[in-house]
Amino acid sequence: MSAQTARLELRIAPESKHLIERAAELSHLSVTAFVTEVVVARAREVVEGPTSRPAEPRPLGGWSFDLPEGWDDPIDDLADYR
């Protein structure tokens, strides 16, 4: 083992192991690279807190609006809307 690496062992259900192996394969990564990438990203989210998360996406074209209250209420009498 080189000075640049450390070992981490864990026990998981066989189904989880197969899922991770399949995901790694589909990502064209080794299981070690896949698990490291995912776990380190999640650890950074937890450690760095909400300030590290990207800003909320802006609405398409920069426009935003709220629908008026009651816009989706059921229509009881269609005669009023003819």
Secondary structure, 3 states (H helix, E strand, C coil): CCCCCCCCCCCCCHHHHHHHHHHHHHCCCCHHHHHHHHHHHHHHHHHHCHHHCCCCCCCHHHCCCCCCCCCCCCCCCHHHHC
